[in-house]
């Protein structure tokens, strides 16, 4: 198989593995720290504390618009799950690129 195709398949598997692992451990409601604030902010598009996360709030609002009220916390927590799995995917791709550059052609 083509090396590029193999790298894409492995990257997809890494993303899927991280996504499944994070979905298995996602909190169905709020937890102790900032997630309660982010859930409330994303649900009503309110103003957060200064560091904020405008993009997270907008995506969280998009996710929370289409679910029943009882599942708003879970849907906003799933935004974090997707972002974390995407971070794992990008970290994998960066590491592969760095190793390839380090080894040379």
N, CA, C and O of each residue as an XYZ file, in Angstrom:
420
protein
N       0.832     -1.186      0.000
C       0.000      0.000      0.000
C       0.872      1.244      0.000
O       2.038      1.206      0.392
N       0.300      2.315     -0.435
C       0.981      3.587     -0.479
C       1.254      4.077      0.946
O       0.407      3.921      1.826
N       2.424      4.665      1.175
C       2.789      5.129      2.515
C       1.839      6.196      3.027
O       1.505      6.220      4.212
N       1.408      7.069      2.148
C       0.476      8.121      2.529
C      -0.867      7.534      2.958
O      -1.479      8.002      3.918
N      -1.317      6.515      2.246
C      -2.578      5.870      2.596
C      -2.481      5.176      3.950
O      -3.415      5.230      4.750
N      -1.358      4.532      4.201
C      -1.154      3.869      5.494
C      -1.157      4.892      6.623
O      -1.754      4.653      7.673
N      -0.498      6.024      6.419
C      -0.471      7.069      7.443
C      -1.867      7.629      7.702
O      -2.216      7.923      8.845
N      -2.650      7.775      6.668
C      -4.023      8.265      6.846
C      -4.877      7.258      7.601
O      -5.668      7.633      8.467
N      -4.718      5.983      7.274
C      -5.487      4.944      7.969
C      -5.085      4.889      9.440
O      -5.944      4.788     10.315
N      -3.793      4.953      9.713
C      -3.329      4.933     11.107
C      -3.814      6.178     11.848
O      -4.224      6.081     13.005
N      -3.776      7.334     11.208
C      -4.267      8.561     11.838
C      -5.760      8.456     12.137
O      -6.215      8.901     13.190
N      -6.516      7.875     11.224
C      -7.950      7.679     11.457
C      -8.193      6.723     12.611
O      -9.094      6.944     13.421
N      -7.398      5.662     12.694
C      -7.537      4.717     13.798
C      -7.157      5.346     15.133
O      -7.799      5.077     16.148
N      -6.128      6.175     15.142
C      -5.739      6.875     16.366
C      -6.865      7.795     16.816
O      -7.210      7.828     17.997
N      -7.442      8.546     15.872
C      -8.563      9.429     16.205
C      -9.751      8.632     16.731
O     -10.350      9.007     17.739
N     -10.094      7.542     16.063
C     -11.243      6.732     16.482
C     -11.010      6.122     17.861
O     -11.925      6.089     18.683
N      -9.797      5.639     18.122
C      -9.491      5.063     19.425
C      -9.619      6.107     20.525
O     -10.228      5.843     21.562
N      -9.048      7.292     20.309
C      -9.146      8.358     21.306
C     -10.596      8.785     21.494
O     -11.029      9.023     22.622
N     -11.346      8.885     20.406
C     -12.746      9.290     20.501
C     -13.561      8.286     21.301
O     -14.347      8.675     22.165
N     -13.384      7.008     21.026
C     -14.127      5.976     21.767
C     -13.734      5.991     23.238
O     -14.595      5.882     24.111
N     -12.456      6.124     23.516
C     -11.999      6.148     24.901
C     -12.571      7.345     25.649
O     -13.027      7.202     26.783
N     -12.555      8.516     25.032
C     -13.106      9.706     25.673
C     -14.619      9.628     25.810
O     -15.164     10.092     26.811
N     -15.310      9.054     24.834
C     -16.771      8.920     24.937
C     -17.134      7.979     26.091
O     -18.127      8.190     26.787
N     -16.321      6.946     26.280
C     -16.596      6.018     27.382
C     -16.436      6.683     28.748
O     -17.031      6.232     29.727
N     -15.641      7.747     28.825
C     -15.379      8.385     30.113
C     -15.982      9.781     30.231
O     -15.661     10.500     31.178
N     -16.837     10.182     29.309
C     -17.404     11.534     29.347
C     -18.363     11.661     30.537
O     -19.085     10.725     30.882
N     -18.345     12.838     31.147
C     -19.243     13.110     32.275
C     -20.627     13.447     31.738
O     -20.753     14.317     30.875
N     -21.667     12.781     32.226
C     -23.019     13.081     31.741
C     -23.593     14.378     32.310
O     -24.615     14.864     31.825
N     -22.955     14.935     33.319
C     -23.422     16.180     33.935
C     -22.197     17.049     34.221
O     -21.109     16.793     33.705
N     -22.385     18.062     35.035
C     -21.264     18.948     35.338
C     -20.313     18.292     36.326
O     -20.696     17.411     37.095
N     -19.070     18.742     36.285
C     -18.098     18.294     37.270
C     -17.692     19.488     38.132
O     -18.314     20.548     38.062
N     -16.668     19.319     38.927
C     -16.357     20.312     39.966
C     -15.825     21.634     39.437
O     -16.194     22.682     39.967
N     -14.979     21.633     38.420
C     -14.294     22.862     38.052
C     -15.080     23.717     37.075
O     -16.217     24.080     37.376
N     -14.537     24.046     35.946
C     -15.128     25.032     35.033
C     -16.185     24.478     34.101
O     -16.829     25.255     33.396
N     -16.391     23.192     34.063
C     -17.321     22.666     33.059
C     -18.748     23.163     33.283
O     -19.477     23.390     32.318
N     -19.154     23.334     34.529
C     -20.498     23.865     34.797
C     -20.673     25.258     34.241
O     -21.723     25.590     33.691
N     -19.654     26.067     34.383
C     -19.709     27.419     33.833
C     -19.769     27.378     32.314
O     -20.563     28.095     31.705
N     -18.941     26.549     31.700
C     -18.949     26.459     30.241
C     -20.271     25.912     29.714
O     -20.734     26.333     28.654
N     -20.879     24.984     30.438
C     -22.170     24.441     30.011
C     -23.233     25.522     30.062
O     -24.017     25.666     29.124
N     -23.269     26.288     31.153
C     -24.254     27.372     31.275
C     -24.032     28.446     30.214
O     -24.986     28.963     29.632
N     -22.775     28.774     29.969
C     -22.447     29.807     28.981
C     -22.823     29.347     27.575
O     -23.387     30.116     26.796
N     -22.511     28.097     27.254
C     -22.793     27.601     25.909
C     -24.285     27.444     25.679
O     -24.768     27.639     24.564
N     -25.014     27.092     26.727
C     -26.447     26.871     26.565
C     -27.195     28.174     26.302
O     -28.144     28.188     25.518
N     -26.792     29.247     26.930
C     -27.508     30.521     26.790
C     -26.695     31.621     26.116
O     -27.168     32.753     26.012
N     -25.470     31.310     25.651
C     -24.564     32.293     25.054
C     -24.382     33.507     25.963
O     -24.571     34.651     25.550
N     -24.013     33.227     27.202
C     -23.770     34.279     28.179
C     -22.316     34.694     28.137
O     -21.537     34.163     27.344
N     -21.943     35.642     28.988
C     -20.577     36.145     29.034
C     -19.807     35.340     30.071
O     -20.276     35.137     31.191
N     -18.615     34.881     29.681
C     -17.805     34.098     30.614
C     -16.756     34.980     31.279
O     -16.687     36.183     31.028
N     -15.945     34.365     32.126
C     -14.853     35.117     32.735
C     -13.810     35.442     31.665
O     -13.801     34.808     30.610
N     -12.932     36.415     31.914
C     -12.092     36.983     30.863
C     -11.346     36.018     29.952
O     -11.353     36.253     28.743
N     -10.696     34.942     30.429
C     -10.008     34.118     29.436
C     -10.978     33.567     28.404
O     -10.663     33.496     27.216
N     -12.161     33.176     28.868
C     -13.214     32.740     27.965
C     -12.770     31.736     26.916
O     -11.608     31.334     26.862
N     -13.690     31.357     26.117
C     -13.408     30.477     24.995
C     -14.531     30.685     23.990
O     -15.440     29.858     23.906
N     -14.488     31.775     23.226
C     -15.606     32.108     22.345
C     -15.952     31.007     21.346
O     -17.129     30.716     21.129
N     -14.936     30.394     20.735
C     -15.222     29.350     19.764
C     -15.856     28.140     20.442
O     -16.794     27.550     19.906
N     -15.350     27.769     21.616
C     -15.916     26.657     22.371
C     -17.371     26.947     22.728
O     -18.222     26.062     22.643
N     -17.656     28.190     23.128
C     -19.029     28.538     23.481
C     -19.958     28.454     22.276
O     -21.084     27.972     22.402
N     -19.509     28.911     21.115
C     -20.349     28.852     19.930
C     -20.601     27.412     19.482
O     -21.726     27.051     19.134
N     -19.551     26.595     19.492
C     -19.727     25.191     19.117
C     -20.574     24.467     20.160
O     -21.407     23.631     19.810
N     -20.367     24.781     21.436
C     -21.194     24.193     22.494
C     -22.656     24.588     22.344
O     -23.550     23.776     22.579
N     -22.896     25.820     21.957
C     -24.278     26.259     21.711
C     -24.890     25.490     20.544
O     -26.053     25.091     20.597
N     -24.111     25.285     19.503
C     -24.594     24.525     18.349
C     -24.960     23.099     18.764
O     -25.995     22.572     18.354
N     -24.105     22.481     19.578
C     -24.386     21.122     20.039
C     -25.591     21.081     20.971
O     -26.365     20.125     20.933
N     -25.763     22.110     21.814
C     -26.846     22.087     22.798
C     -28.197     22.516     22.226
O     -29.223     22.336     22.881
N     -28.212     23.072     21.031
C     -29.479     23.515     20.439
C     -30.375     22.361     20.016
O     -31.597     22.501     19.995
N     -29.785     21.235     19.683
C     -30.540     20.152     19.075
C     -30.791     18.971     19.996
O     -31.172     17.897     19.532
N     -30.586     19.152     21.284
C     -30.827     18.062     22.236
C     -31.847     18.517     23.269
O     -32.020     19.718     23.481
N     -32.527     17.568     23.915
C     -33.441     17.946     25.008
C     -32.670     18.601     26.153
O     -31.465     18.401     26.300
N     -33.371     19.370     26.947
C     -32.743     20.108     28.039
C     -32.006     19.199     29.009
O     -30.995     19.610     29.579
N     -32.475     17.993     29.212
C     -31.840     17.068     30.153
C     -30.453     16.635     29.693
O     -29.657     16.172     30.509
N     -30.144     16.774     28.403
C     -28.869     16.307     27.855
C     -27.945     17.438     27.415
O     -26.983     17.198     26.686
N     -28.223     18.665     27.847
C     -27.388     19.797     27.452
C     -25.975     19.640     27.995
O     -25.007     19.889     27.277
N     -25.844     19.233     29.243
C     -24.514     19.071     29.847
C     -23.710     18.014     29.094
O     -22.526     18.212     28.819
N     -24.342     16.908     28.767
C     -23.656     15.856     28.028
C     -23.237     16.339     26.645
O     -22.132     16.036     26.195
N     -24.096     17.082     25.972
C     -23.760     17.537     24.621
C     -22.606     18.526     24.637
O     -21.759     18.490     23.745
N     -22.551     19.409     25.629
C     -21.436     20.347     25.714
C     -20.155     19.617     26.113
O     -19.071     19.974     25.651
N     -20.270     18.603     26.963
C     -19.094     17.805     27.303
C     -18.600     17.017     26.097
O     -17.408     16.723     26.006
N     -19.480     16.673     25.179
C     -19.057     15.982     23.956
C     -18.243     16.893     23.040
O     -17.445     16.408     22.238
N     -18.434     18.197     23.150
C     -17.586     19.128     22.410
C     -16.143     18.977     22.879
O     -15.215     18.969     22.071
N     -15.964     18.857     24.194
C     -14.619     18.641     24.732
C     -14.053     17.303     24.284
O     -12.856     17.186     24.020
N     -14.907     16.304     24.198
C     -14.474     14.983     23.737
C     -13.966     15.061     22.302
O     -12.897     14.534     21.992
N     -14.716     15.707     21.438
C     -14.291     15.839     20.039
C     -13.021     16.672     19.911
O     -12.137     16.347     19.117
N     -12.932     17.744     20.692
C     -11.730     18.575     20.641
C     -10.513     17.801     21.140
O      -9.423     17.932     20.582
N     -10.687     17.006     22.172
C      -9.569     16.220     22.707
C      -9.132     15.140     21.724
O      -7.934     14.917     21.550
N     -10.072     14.474     21.086
C      -9.720     13.464     20.092
C      -9.043     14.109     18.888
O      -8.124     13.530     18.309
N      -9.484     15.287     18.514
C      -8.818     16.020     17.436
C      -7.405     16.431     17.811
O      -6.509     16.434     16.966
N      -7.205     16.776     19.072
C      -5.865     17.112     19.547
C      -4.941     15.909     19.470
O      -3.780     16.039     19.080
N      -5.448     14.737     19.839
C      -4.663     13.508     19.745
C      -4.307     13.228     18.283
O      -3.178     12.840     17.979
N      -5.266     13.424     17.386
C      -5.010     13.226     15.961
C      -3.906     14.154     15.463
O      -2.977     13.710     14.786
N      -4.005     15.436     15.795
C      -2.990     16.393     15.348
C      -1.632     16.107     15.974
O      -0.601     16.251     15.316
N      -1.625     15.699     17.249
C      -0.353     15.345     17.887
C       0.287     14.153     17.178
O       1.501     14.130     16.973
N      -0.518     13.172     16.807
C      -0.002     12.012     16.072
C       0.593     12.444     14.726
O       1.690     12.019     14.365
N      -0.126     13.277     13.997
C       0.368     13.719     12.693
C       1.645     14.543     12.814
O       2.543     14.423     11.981
N       1.730     15.375     13.842
C       2.929     16.179     14.049
C       4.113     15.287     14.402
O       5.216     15.491     13.895
N       3.893     14.299     15.267
C       4.971     13.394     15.652
C       5.448     12.584     14.451
O       6.650     12.383     14.275
N       4.517     12.121     13.630
C       4.907     11.376     12.425
C       5.739     12.255     11.509
O       6.748     11.805     10.967
N       5.331     13.491     11.331
C       6.083     14.406     10.467
C       7.468     14.687     11.030
O       8.448     14.710     10.285
N       7.559     14.905     12.365
C       8.861     15.164     12.972
C       9.790     13.959     12.868
O      10.982     14.123     12.607
N       9.266     12.758     13.066
C      10.087     11.558     12.944
C      10.559     11.389     11.518
O      11.715     11.036     11.284
N       9.674     11.638     10.554
C      10.058     11.532      9.148
C      11.157     12.542      8.792
O      12.092     12.213      8.062
N      11.043     13.758      9.305
C      12.075     14.773      9.047
C      13.387     14.396      9.745
O      14.467     14.617      9.196
N      13.297     13.831     10.945
C      14.483     13.454     11.694
C      15.228     12.306     11.032
O      16.459     12.287     10.999
N      14.465     11.339     10.499
C      15.094     10.195      9.842
C      15.645     10.541      8.454
O      16.572      9.897      7.963
N      15.079     11.533      7.855
C      15.491     11.893      6.504
C      14.843     10.955      5.493
O      14.111     10.036      5.861
N      15.118     11.195      4.232
C      14.504     10.352      3.205
C      15.439      9.213      2.894
O      15.128      8.371      2.052
